[in-house]
Each structure stands twice: as C-alpha cells, then as structure tokens.
C-alpha cells in the first residue's frame, strides 16, 4: 500500500505529541496509508508509481477515454490491434500540468462516422472491413506502460499529512462530530474533511476510468 508521507512529518504537523494513545507510530502510520488510498480513490488518480504495469479499459466505442496518470506507454492495443503513438492514438496531458497523461484519444471527435476523421481516405476508413468492426467489446483497450508520479506532487504530500492528521484527531469526535477544547476556548468541527483536502480533490479529480486491471 502506498504511503505518501512519513510518520515524523505527520507527528510534526500534529504538534509533536508523544508516542502514546492515539498518537502511536502504528496508528499514525496506518492513518497515512488510509489517507493515501483515500486521496487516490476520491480523485480517481494513480499517484502511486507502477513501473511496467498493464491496465485494461473499456472504451465503449468512444473517441477518447480517461486513464489514470500514465507517465509513458510502451504498448497500446485496441481490439487486439497494435496502435501507434501520434498516429492511431494520442495521449492527452493532465490538466494540472503534472507531467503525466490522463486521457487517450483514437480519432477525431464527432459522430461515430469514418468521415469525422480528416484522414479517412488515406487510412482507408471507408472500407467495408473497417465499417464492420465498429463494435466495442468490454476490455478492448490494453495499455502497457509506466504509471504514477515520480516525484510525488507537493500538494499530494501535504494533503496526505493533513488527512492523516484529521483521521488521528477524529477519534476524539466520534460521538459529537466536534472536539471541545475548553481550556483553549475553541471547538474543532471534525464532521467534514479538511478544507485543503476538499480543494485538492476538486482540483485534481478526473472522470472515473473504466479500468479492469
């Protein structure tokens, strides 16, 4: 399981509490792992690096498909046919300019018609053989490549610490949803995710991917 922060960083963020009770190394470390997984799940991203991994998707016949953080592709096949980069498939960069790709496109946008591709004549897309292969089977797109981020984005590292810290303190608010610090004259509302975490999810979230493996 990925852990996008260290226990030492999380403990420092929490104010350096002693290694006891809810602040033990084991509990904080567990919350970091849970927070790391949650940030990937809530954003539909693949921040964790996966080198030489194969992922399978269903295109449903669409011109483009959302994919989770592809750093580089070594092989792409559609309906068992090998595709060529910048010719029969195009990788779409991440909107956050993080250096990875979060989309792949196969043809020009438009109606599902061979004439929507400006190179339809050169590619013989009007042939009966091509027209008879319009259907889309499940798991028809297979991508071999390197996935994830190296190094991790700074905002991911920070929000892993923030969310893990929230999980640690949340145990004090299980019944009321808030932490009452009478001696400090404040009440901490723990019923919602931290503001910066919600902002991170909003900025980094991509559409759900139809990934099989």
Secondary structure, 3 states (H helix, E strand, C coil): CCCCCCHHHHHHHCCCCCCCHHHCHHHHHHHHHHHHHHHHHHHCCCCCCEEEEEEEECCCCCCEEEEEEEEEEEEEEECCEECCECCCEEEEECCCCCCCEEEEECCCCCCCCHHHCCCCCCCCCCCHHHHCCCCCCCCCEEEEEEECCCCCCHHHHHHHHHHHHHHHHHHHHCCCCEEEEHHHCEEEECCCCCHHHHHHHHHHCCCCCCECC
